[in-house]
């Protein structure tokens, strides 16, 4: 059965095809951040009226998907790279 570009109906619930796209599927991760980076991230998120996890997701998504790479050559996305991105974004926001 081809469900591409069609709504999926499960029982009485209708589900749009896009609900299962990668940007709508969240994966729980555990990582370590420097305390000052996390505090700054939470402050920025509070000012923007969003959860800090949402802001962190936007920062990582921006880094991964932007056509230009603001941090020099594109690096493998590791815990160390995420820390570096967050710190640099916090510096920009405070400036």
ChimeraX commands (.cxc) that place a marker at each C-alpha (Angstrom):
marker #1 position 0.00,0.00,0.00 radius 0.5
marker #1 position 1.43,3.35,-0.99 radius 0.5
marker #1 position 0.83,6.02,1.67 radius 0.5
marker #1 position 3.22,8.60,0.26 radius 0.5
marker #1 position 1.65,12.09,0.40 radius 0.5
marker #1 position -1.52,10.65,1.89 radius 0.5
marker #1 position -2.91,10.85,5.40 radius 0.5
marker #1 position -2.62,7.71,7.49 radius 0.5
marker #1 position -5.75,6.71,9.38 radius 0.5
marker #1 position -5.34,4.54,12.48 radius 0.5
marker #1 position -8.70,3.76,14.05 radius 0.5
marker #1 position -10.41,7.12,14.48 radius 0.5
marker #1 position -7.13,9.06,14.50 radius 0.5
marker #1 position -5.85,10.68,11.32 radius 0.5
marker #1 position -2.09,11.18,11.16 radius 0.5
marker #1 position -0.37,13.41,8.63 radius 0.5
marker #1 position 2.50,11.83,6.72 radius 0.5
marker #1 position 4.87,14.59,7.92 radius 0.5
marker #1 position 4.44,13.68,11.59 radius 0.5
marker #1 position 7.05,10.94,11.15 radius 0.5
marker #1 position 9.61,13.04,9.29 radius 0.5
marker #1 position 13.07,13.25,10.92 radius 0.5
marker #1 position 12.61,16.85,12.15 radius 0.5
marker #1 position 9.46,15.76,14.02 radius 0.5
marker #1 position 10.97,12.66,15.59 radius 0.5
marker #1 position 12.79,13.39,18.83 radius 0.5
marker #1 position 15.49,11.16,20.32 radius 0.5
marker #1 position 16.39,11.41,24.00 radius 0.5
marker #1 position 20.12,11.99,24.54 radius 0.5
marker #1 position 22.24,12.43,27.62 radius 0.5
marker #1 position 25.27,14.69,27.47 radius 0.5
marker #1 position 27.42,16.79,29.75 radius 0.5
marker #1 position 27.65,20.57,29.39 radius 0.5
marker #1 position 29.81,23.05,31.23 radius 0.5
marker #1 position 27.78,24.67,34.00 radius 0.5
marker #1 position 28.33,28.20,32.73 radius 0.5
marker #1 position 27.24,27.17,29.23 radius 0.5
marker #1 position 24.05,25.58,30.55 radius 0.5
marker #1 position 23.23,28.54,32.79 radius 0.5
marker #1 position 23.73,30.93,29.86 radius 0.5
marker #1 position 21.67,28.74,27.55 radius 0.5
marker #1 position 18.82,28.67,30.07 radius 0.5
marker #1 position 18.97,32.48,30.47 radius 0.5
marker #1 position 18.74,33.01,26.73 radius 0.5
marker #1 position 15.94,30.48,26.42 radius 0.5
marker #1 position 13.98,32.17,29.20 radius 0.5
marker #1 position 14.33,35.57,27.50 radius 0.5
marker #1 position 13.10,34.04,24.23 radius 0.5
marker #1 position 10.25,32.26,26.00 radius 0.5
marker #1 position 11.32,28.77,24.94 radius 0.5
marker #1 position 12.65,25.71,26.72 radius 0.5
marker #1 position 16.43,25.46,26.78 radius 0.5
marker #1 position 16.24,22.04,25.13 radius 0.5
marker #1 position 14.37,23.62,22.20 radius 0.5
marker #1 position 17.02,26.33,21.91 radius 0.5
marker #1 position 19.82,23.75,22.03 radius 0.5
marker #1 position 18.07,21.75,19.31 radius 0.5
marker #1 position 17.83,24.87,17.13 radius 0.5
marker #1 position 21.53,25.63,17.67 radius 0.5
marker #1 position 22.58,22.09,16.72 radius 0.5
marker #1 position 20.15,22.00,13.77 radius 0.5
marker #1 position 21.52,25.32,12.53 radius 0.5
marker #1 position 25.07,24.04,12.72 radius 0.5
marker #1 position 24.26,20.78,10.95 radius 0.5
marker #1 position 22.04,22.20,8.20 radius 0.5
marker #1 position 23.42,25.65,7.39 radius 0.5
marker #1 position 25.11,25.92,4.03 radius 0.5
marker #1 position 27.87,28.03,5.57 radius 0.5
marker #1 position 29.86,26.82,8.53 radius 0.5
marker #1 position 30.43,29.63,11.05 radius 0.5
marker #1 position 32.99,27.66,13.05 radius 0.5
marker #1 position 35.59,27.04,10.36 radius 0.5
marker #1 position 35.70,23.67,8.67 radius 0.5
marker #1 position 32.82,21.32,9.34 radius 0.5
marker #1 position 33.68,19.10,12.27 radius 0.5
marker #1 position 32.27,15.76,13.29 radius 0.5
marker #1 position 29.35,16.43,15.64 radius 0.5
marker #1 position 30.72,15.14,18.92 radius 0.5
marker #1 position 30.00,16.10,22.52 radius 0.5
marker #1 position 33.05,18.37,22.43 radius 0.5
marker #1 position 31.78,20.04,19.25 radius 0.5
marker #1 position 28.33,20.62,20.77 radius 0.5
marker #1 position 29.96,22.23,23.81 radius 0.5
marker #1 position 32.01,24.47,21.54 radius 0.5
marker #1 position 28.92,25.49,19.54 radius 0.5
marker #1 position 26.92,26.30,22.67 radius 0.5
marker #1 position 29.75,28.38,24.16 radius 0.5
marker #1 position 30.22,30.34,20.94 radius 0.5
marker #1 position 26.48,30.97,20.60 radius 0.5
marker #1 position 26.33,32.19,24.20 radius 0.5
marker #1 position 29.22,34.57,23.57 radius 0.5
marker #1 position 27.37,35.99,20.53 radius 0.5
marker #1 position 24.16,36.50,22.50 radius 0.5
marker #1 position 25.97,38.29,25.35 radius 0.5
marker #1 position 27.86,40.61,23.01 radius 0.5
marker link #1:1,2 radius 0.2
marker link #1:2,3 radius 0.2
marker link #1:3,4 radius 0.2
marker link #1:4,5 radius 0.2
marker link #1:5,6 radius 0.2
marker link #1:6,7 radius 0.2
marker link #1:7,8 radius 0.2
marker link #1:8,9 radius 0.2
marker link #1:9,10 radius 0.2
marker link #1:10,11 radius 0.2
marker link #1:11,12 radius 0.2
marker link #1:12,13 radius 0.2
marker link #1:13,14 radius 0.2
marker link #1:14,15 radius 0.2
marker link #1:15,16 radius 0.2
marker link #1:16,17 radius 0.2
marker link #1:17,18 radius 0.2
marker link #1:18,19 radius 0.2
marker link #1:19,20 radius 0.2
marker link #1:20,21 radius 0.2
marker link #1:21,22 radius 0.2
marker link #1:22,23 radius 0.2
marker link #1:23,24 radius 0.2
marker link #1:24,25 radius 0.2
marker link #1:25,26 radius 0.2
marker link #1:26,27 radius 0.2
marker link #1:27,28 radius 0.2
marker link #1:28,29 radius 0.2
marker link #1:29,30 radius 0.2
marker link #1:30,31 radius 0.2
marker link #1:31,32 radius 0.2
marker link #1:32,33 radius 0.2
marker link #1:33,34 radius 0.2
marker link #1:34,35 radius 0.2
marker link #1:35,36 radius 0.2
marker link #1:36,37 radius 0.2
marker link #1:37,38 radius 0.2
marker link #1:38,39 radius 0.2
marker link #1:39,40 radius 0.2
marker link #1:40,41 radius 0.2
marker link #1:41,42 radius 0.2
marker link #1:42,43 radius 0.2
marker link #1:43,44 radius 0.2
marker link #1:44,45 radius 0.2
marker link #1:45,46 radius 0.2
marker link #1:46,47 radius 0.2
marker link #1:47,48 radius 0.2
marker link #1:48,49 radius 0.2
marker link #1:49,50 radius 0.2
marker link #1:50,51 radius 0.2
marker link #1:51,52 radius 0.2
marker link #1:52,53 radius 0.2
marker link #1:53,54 radius 0.2
marker link #1:54,55 radius 0.2
marker link #1:55,56 radius 0.2
marker link #1:56,57 radius 0.2
marker link #1:57,58 radius 0.2
marker link #1:58,59 radius 0.2
marker link #1:59,60 radius 0.2
marker link #1:60,61 radius 0.2
marker link #1:61,62 radius 0.2
marker link #1:62,63 radius 0.2
marker link #1:63,64 radius 0.2
marker link #1:64,65 radius 0.2
marker link #1:65,66 radius 0.2
marker link #1:66,67 radius 0.2
marker link #1:67,68 radius 0.2
marker link #1:68,69 radius 0.2
marker link #1:69,70 radius 0.2
marker link #1:70,71 radius 0.2
marker link #1:71,72 radius 0.2
marker link #1:72,73 radius 0.2
marker link #1:73,74 radius 0.2
marker link #1:74,75 radius 0.2
marker link #1:75,76 radius 0.2
marker link #1:76,77 radius 0.2
marker link #1:77,78 radius 0.2
marker link #1:78,79 radius 0.2
marker link #1:79,80 radius 0.2
marker link #1:80,81 radius 0.2
marker link #1:81,82 radius 0.2
marker link #1:82,83 radius 0.2
marker link #1:83,84 radius 0.2
marker link #1:84,85 radius 0.2
marker link #1:85,86 radius 0.2
marker link #1:86,87 radius 0.2
marker link #1:87,88 radius 0.2
marker link #1:88,89 radius 0.2
marker link #1:89,90 radius 0.2
marker link #1:90,91 radius 0.2
marker link #1:91,92 radius 0.2
marker link #1:92,93 radius 0.2
marker link #1:93,94 radius 0.2
marker link #1:94,95 radius 0.2
view
